[in-house]
Amino acid sequence: LNTTPSALVRWEAPNTQNDVNEMHGPMVLPPGFQAFSHALYQSTGQMPVPGHRLDIINNGCVFDEICQAIRQARESVHIVVFIWRECEPSDRIVEAMLERVKAGVACRVVVDPWGSEVENFRNTVEPRLRAGGVEVHYFRLLSERWLGRIFGRTHHKLVITDGKVGFTGGFGIWKSWQGDGLCPTEWRDTNVRVEGPAVREMQLAFARMWQECGGALLPESCFPVQQAHGTGHACFIESSGVSGISDAERMLRMVFAVARERLWISSGYFAINAAFLRQLIRLRRGGVDVRVLVPGPINDVALARAAQRSTYRPLLAHGVRIWEYQPTMMHAKTAVVDGLRGVIGSTNLDPLSLNVLEEGSFVVDDARLNAALARTFLEDLERSVEVRRVHWGYRLVAWVRRALWWVFDRFE
C-alpha cells in the first residue's frame, strides 16, 4: 500500500488463497473526501452526509446523558444492548423509561440473552419494565441451540429517542461502565451522542432487530425527517455475520487505507487477521504514525489478551507503536485518522465483531470530533505502558488468533 500524500491508495491482491479476508484485486481510491465517500458507499451502502452534531461521552457520564435524553422523549424510546443487568445505572434508566410510559411515550427494549445473563435480566429488570408498560424482547433466544443462535449475538449498544437523538459506543448497562475509567472495577470506554440524519439508520437497525424478535412494525413517525444539527459529516454502518468480508471489515479497512499522517486505534479486543496486519505495516512504511491502544493487565477475557499479544512482534518490527492501558479494562472501539476522520461504535478488531456479531459504528468526518477523540487517546496513553519488547512467549500464542479467525471466518 503506497500511502505517500500525492499517491493513490492501492490495495494489492492477497499473496495466498488462505487470506480469505483480503480485499481482492487492486482497489484504487483517489485522494479527497468525495472519493472516500463514494468508495465507502460502494463498499457498505453508506456514505458520510452533512448535518450532524456529535459529542464524545466518556465512561459513566453516558448514563447521565441517556437518562436526560429519555426524559426529554415525546414519542418513543428504543434500546438494544448486549449487556443489561441489575445495577444502579439500570435502576436509573428503568425509572426514566417508566416515567415516559406514563406520559404516553412508547418504550421498546431488545436485550441479548447471552450478554445480559438472561436469568438475571428476566428475574430482576424485565418484571419492572413490563409492569410499567415497556415492551421487551430477547434477541435470538438461546433455547434454539444451533451455532447461529449461540454465536450470532447482537453486540449493538443503541439508544434512540424520538428517532432524533442516538447514542452508541462500547457501553453496557452494568456497573462496569460506571465511574471514570480509572478504577479496576470500572472500565474505560468511549461513547457518542448523535443528532442528525444518520440517527435514521440507527433507528432502522433497531427496527430490523425488533421485527426479528417478534415486534410489530414501527410507526412512520419513528422515522422523522432529520434536520441539520451541525456541520459534521457522518454515517452509521451496521454489520452482520456473513460468509466472507463483512461491512464492519470493509468499513475499517477503507477508513484505515486513507490515513496519510496518523492512525490511532483503540480496541478493547484486538486480534487482527493477516490482511489487517499487512495493512497497518504498509501504512507505517508509508510514513503514517500508527499507534494501537489495547487492554493491559486487567482484561475480562484471558484468551483475548493472548490473541492480542500475538500481533505485537510483526507490528513492532515495522514501527507500529503499541500501548497497554493499566488502570482497568480498556473497552473503547475508536480510530483517529489524520485531522478530520474518526470511527466510534461497538466494533472491535477481532474475528467475532468482524465476522459473527451484529455491530454498528459511526464513520465521521468532523474536525471537532476528531480533536476530541485525539485528546482522549493521548490522555489514555498517559495511563498506559508502551510495549517496547516482545516476550518470546507471545510468538507461541499466535496460533490462538489464527485459529479464531479460521473458525469464525467459516462460521456461516
CORBELWO-V965363 format. One record per residue. N is the residue number from 0. RES is the residue in one small letter. OMEGA is omega in whole degrees, -180 to 180 (none if undefined). NEAR is the number of other C-alpha atoms within 10 Angstrom. D_LAST is the distance of its C-alpha to the last C-alpha in Angstrom with 1 decimal. Layout:
N,RES,OMEGA,NEAR,D_LAST  N,RES,OMEGA,NEAR,D_LAST
This chain:
0,l,178,19,30.2  1,n,-175,18,33.7  2,t,175,21,34.3  3,t,-172,16,38.1  4,p,-175,14,39.2  5,s,-173,10,40.5  6,a,169,12,37.6  7,l,174,16,34.5  8,v,-177,22,31.2  9,r,170,17,29.3  10,w,-179,20,25.9  11,e,177,16,26.2  12,a,-179,13,23.8  13,p,-179,18,22.0  14,n,-177,9,24.2  15,t,177,8,21.8  16,q,-177,8,18.8  17,n,-179,10,17.2  18,d,-171,14,17.1  19,v,-178,19,13.7  20,n,179,22,14.1  21,e,171,25,17.7  22,m,-171,17,18.9  23,h,177,12,20.0  24,g,179,11,23.7  25,p,175,12,26.6  26,m,-174,13,26.0  27,v,-178,12,29.5  28,l,176,18,30.3  29,p,-180,15,34.0  30,p,176,15,35.2  31,g,-175,9,36.0  32,f,-177,13,34.5  33,q,179,12,34.2  34,a,178,12,32.3  35,f,-179,19,29.9  36,s,-179,18,29.4  37,h,179,16,28.8  38,a,178,21,26.3  39,l,177,24,24.4  40,y,-180,15,24.6  41,q,-177,11,23.5  42,s,-172,16,20.3  43,t,-177,19,19.4  44,g,180,12,21.7  45,q,174,21,23.9  46,m,179,23,27.2  47,p,178,25,29.7  48,v,-176,17,32.5  49,p,172,20,35.9  50,g,-176,19,37.4  51,h,165,26,35.7  52,r,-178,22,37.2  53,l,-178,23,35.0  54,d,177,16,36.3  55,i,175,20,34.9  56,i,-177,20,35.1  57,n,168,21,35.0  58,n,-171,24,34.4  59,g,178,23,36.1  60,c,-179,15,37.7  61,v,-179,26,34.5  62,f,175,20,35.6  63,d,-177,13,39.0  64,e,180,14,37.6  65,i,-180,21,35.1  66,c,178,17,37.8  67,q,-180,13,40.2  68,a,178,20,37.9  69,i,-177,27,37.2  70,r,177,18,41.0  71,q,-177,14,41.5  72,a,-180,21,39.0  73,r,-177,15,40.8  74,e,-175,17,38.2  75,s,172,22,34.7  76,v,-178,26,32.9  77,h,180,24,29.1  78,i,168,21,27.2  79,v,-171,27,23.5  80,v,-180,24,23.1  81,f,-177,25,21.0  82,i,171,22,24.1  83,w,-180,25,27.2  84,r,-178,25,29.6  85,e,-180,18,33.3  86,c,-179,14,35.4  87,e,176,13,38.1  88,p,177,22,35.9  89,s,180,18,34.2  90,d,-179,15,37.7  91,r,-179,14,38.7  92,i,178,19,35.7  93,v,-180,19,36.2  94,e,180,16,39.9  95,a,180,18,39.4  96,m,-179,27,37.1  97,l,175,21,39.5  98,e,-176,15,42.3  99,r,177,23,40.6  100,v,179,19,39.7  101,k,179,11,43.5  102,a,177,12,44.1  103,g,180,12,42.0  104,v,178,22,38.8  105,a,-179,19,35.5  106,c,-176,23,33.3  107,r,-175,20,29.6  108,v,170,19,27.3  109,v,177,23,23.6  110,v,175,28,22.8  111,d,-176,24,19.8  112,p,179,25,20.8  113,w,-177,19,19.3  114,g,-176,16,21.0  115,s,-178,21,24.0  116,e,-163,15,24.6  117,v,-179,20,24.8  118,e,176,13,28.1  119,n,-178,14,29.8  120,f,-175,18,29.0  121,r,-176,16,29.6  122,n,-174,11,33.0  123,t,-174,14,34.3  124,v,-174,18,33.0  125,e,-179,22,31.7  126,p,179,13,35.1  127,r,-180,16,37.0  128,l,-178,20,34.7  129,r,180,12,34.8  130,a,180,10,38.5  131,g,176,18,39.1  132,g,177,18,37.3  133,v,175,21,34.0  134,e,-177,16,31.0  135,v,174,19,28.1  136,h,176,21,24.6  137,y,180,21,21.7  138,f,177,22,18.2  139,r,180,21,15.9  140,l,-174,16,18.3  141,l,180,18,17.4  142,s,176,8,19.3  143,e,-166,10,16.3  144,r,165,9,15.0  145,w,-167,10,11.5  146,l,-180,11,8.9  147,g,179,16,7.6  148,r,-176,14,11.4  149,i,-175,15,12.4  150,f,-177,17,10.5  151,g,-176,20,9.6  152,r,167,26,13.3  153,t,178,27,15.6  154,h,180,26,17.4  155,h,167,30,19.7  156,k,-175,24,23.4  157,l,168,25,25.1  158,v,-179,23,28.7  159,i,179,27,30.1  160,t,178,25,33.7  161,d,-178,23,35.2  162,g,-174,28,32.5  163,k,-178,23,34.6  164,v,-179,24,33.9  165,g,175,26,30.6  166,f,170,27,29.7  167,t,-178,27,26.6  168,g,-178,28,26.2  169,g,-170,29,25.3  170,f,165,31,27.4  171,g,178,26,26.8  172,i,-174,23,29.5  173,w,-174,17,30.8  174,k,178,18,33.8  175,s,-178,22,31.9  176,w,172,24,32.1  177,q,171,23,35.9  178,g,-173,16,38.5  179,d,177,14,38.7  180,g,-178,23,36.1  181,l,-179,17,38.9  182,c,-177,15,39.0  183,p,-179,14,36.8  184,t,-178,16,35.5  185,e,-169,21,35.0  186,w,175,26,32.1  187,r,-177,29,32.5  188,d,-179,28,30.4  189,t,-178,29,30.6  190,n,-178,25,30.1  191,v,172,21,31.3  192,r,-172,21,33.2  193,v,167,22,32.8  194,e,-180,22,35.0  195,g,-173,27,34.5  196,p,-175,27,32.5  197,a,175,28,29.1  198,v,177,27,29.5  199,r,179,23,28.7  200,e,174,19,25.1  201,m,179,26,24.9  202,q,179,24,26.3  203,l,177,17,23.8  204,a,177,21,20.9  205,f,-176,23,22.7  206,a,-179,18,23.4  207,r,179,13,19.8  208,m,178,19,18.9  209,w,178,24,22.3  210,q,-179,13,21.7  211,e,-180,14,18.3  212,c,-180,17,20.4  213,g,179,11,23.1  214,g,-180,16,25.4  215,a,174,10,27.7  216,l,177,10,27.8  217,l,176,16,29.5  218,p,-179,7,32.9  219,e,-178,7,33.5  220,s,176,11,35.7  221,c,180,20,32.7  222,f,-176,16,32.0  223,p,172,13,35.4  224,v,-174,12,36.6  225,q,175,16,36.2  226,q,176,12,39.3  227,a,-180,14,39.6  228,h,-179,15,40.0  229,g,-176,14,40.2  230,t,-176,17,39.9  231,g,172,21,36.5  232,h,-178,23,33.8  233,a,170,28,30.3  234,c,178,27,27.0  235,f,-177,23,24.2  236,i,178,24,20.7  237,e,-179,25,17.8  238,s,177,25,14.2  239,s,178,20,10.9  240,g,-179,26,7.5  241,v,170,17,6.2  242,s,-175,15,5.3  243,g,-176,16,8.9  244,i,-180,16,11.6  245,s,176,21,11.6  246,d,178,23,15.0  247,a,180,26,15.9  248,e,177,26,15.9  249,r,-178,18,17.7  250,m,-177,24,20.1  251,l,179,19,21.0  252,r,178,19,21.5  253,m,-179,19,23.6  254,v,180,21,25.7  255,f,-173,24,26.3  256,a,-176,23,27.2  257,v,178,25,30.2  258,a,178,26,31.8  259,r,-176,23,35.4  260,e,-178,18,37.2  261,r,172,20,35.0  262,l,-178,25,31.4  263,w,-173,24,31.5  264,i,168,23,28.2  265,s,-179,27,27.9  266,s,180,23,24.7  267,g,177,29,24.5  268,y,-170,25,21.6  269,f,-180,26,21.9  270,a,-170,28,19.7  271,i,178,20,19.3  272,n,-176,21,17.8  273,a,-180,17,20.2  274,a,178,16,20.0  275,f,177,18,21.2  276,l,-179,15,23.7  277,r,-178,16,25.2  278,q,180,18,25.3  279,l,179,23,27.3  280,i,179,20,29.5  281,r,177,17,30.3  282,l,180,26,31.2  283,r,178,25,33.5  284,r,179,18,35.1  285,g,176,17,35.8  286,g,179,17,37.8  287,v,176,23,35.3  288,d,-177,19,36.0  289,v,179,24,32.5  290,r,-179,21,32.5  291,v,176,20,29.8  292,l,-176,27,30.4  293,v,177,25,28.4  294,p,177,27,29.2  295,g,-175,18,32.1  296,p,179,14,33.4  297,i,-177,18,32.1  298,n,-175,20,28.3  299,d,179,14,26.6  300,v,-177,9,23.9  301,a,180,11,25.6  302,l,180,12,22.5  303,a,179,18,21.8  304,r,178,21,25.4  305,a,179,21,25.1  306,a,178,24,22.1  307,q,-176,25,24.1  308,r,178,22,27.2  309,s,178,25,25.6  310,t,-169,22,25.5  311,y,-172,22,29.3  312,r,-179,18,30.9  313,p,-179,15,29.6  314,l,180,20,29.9  315,l,-178,16,33.4  316,a,-179,13,34.6  317,h,172,14,34.1  318,g,174,17,35.7  319,v,-179,20,32.9  320,r,-174,19,34.4  321,i,176,21,32.6  322,w,172,21,33.8  323,e,-178,21,33.0  324,y,-170,25,34.0  325,q,-169,21,36.5  326,p,-174,21,37.6  327,t,176,22,34.3  328,m,176,26,30.5  329,m,-169,29,29.7  330,h,-175,27,26.9  331,a,177,30,27.3  332,k,-175,26,24.7  333,t,172,30,27.0  334,a,176,27,28.1  335,v,-177,28,31.6  336,v,-179,28,32.0  337,d,-176,20,35.6  338,g,-174,19,37.9  339,l,-168,15,36.1  340,r,176,26,32.3  341,g,175,28,30.1  342,v,177,28,26.7  343,i,-180,25,26.5  344,g,-175,28,23.8  345,s,-169,28,21.2  346,t,174,31,19.0  347,n,175,26,19.3  348,l,178,22,19.0  349,d,-174,24,16.5  350,p,178,24,12.9  351,l,-179,25,12.2  352,s,-172,25,13.9  353,l,-177,29,12.7  354,n,-167,29,8.9  355,v,-169,26,8.2  356,l,169,22,11.5  357,e,-174,23,13.5  358,e,174,26,16.3  359,g,180,27,19.5  360,s,175,27,22.2  361,f,165,25,25.4  362,v,-170,24,26.5  363,v,168,26,30.3  364,d,-176,25,33.2  365,d,-176,21,36.2  366,a,-179,17,38.7  367,r,179,18,39.5  368,l,178,23,36.0  369,n,-180,22,35.6  370,a,179,17,38.9  371,a,177,15,37.9  372,l,180,24,34.6  373,a,178,20,36.7  374,r,180,12,39.3  375,t,-180,14,36.9  376,f,-179,22,35.2  377,l,175,13,38.7  378,e,179,11,39.8  379,d,179,21,36.8  380,l,178,18,37.7  381,e,180,12,41.2  382,r,-176,15,39.6  383,s,176,19,37.5  384,v,179,15,38.2  385,e,178,15,37.5  386,v,-177,13,35.9  387,r,179,13,38.3  388,r,-179,10,37.8  389,v,176,16,34.9  390,h,-177,12,35.3  391,w,-179,9,34.7  392,g,180,11,32.4  393,y,-178,16,29.9  394,r,-175,16,29.2  395,l,-178,12,28.4  396,v,178,18,25.4  397,a,180,19,23.6  398,w,179,13,21.6  399,v,-179,17,20.1  400,r,-179,23,18.7  401,r,179,17,17.5  402,a,179,13,15.9  403,l,179,16,14.0  404,w,-180,23,12.7  405,w,-178,15,11.9  406,v,-171,13,9.8  407,f,175,20,8.0  408,d,178,22,7.7  409,r,-170,13,5.7  410,f,-174,18,3.8  411,e,none,14,0.0
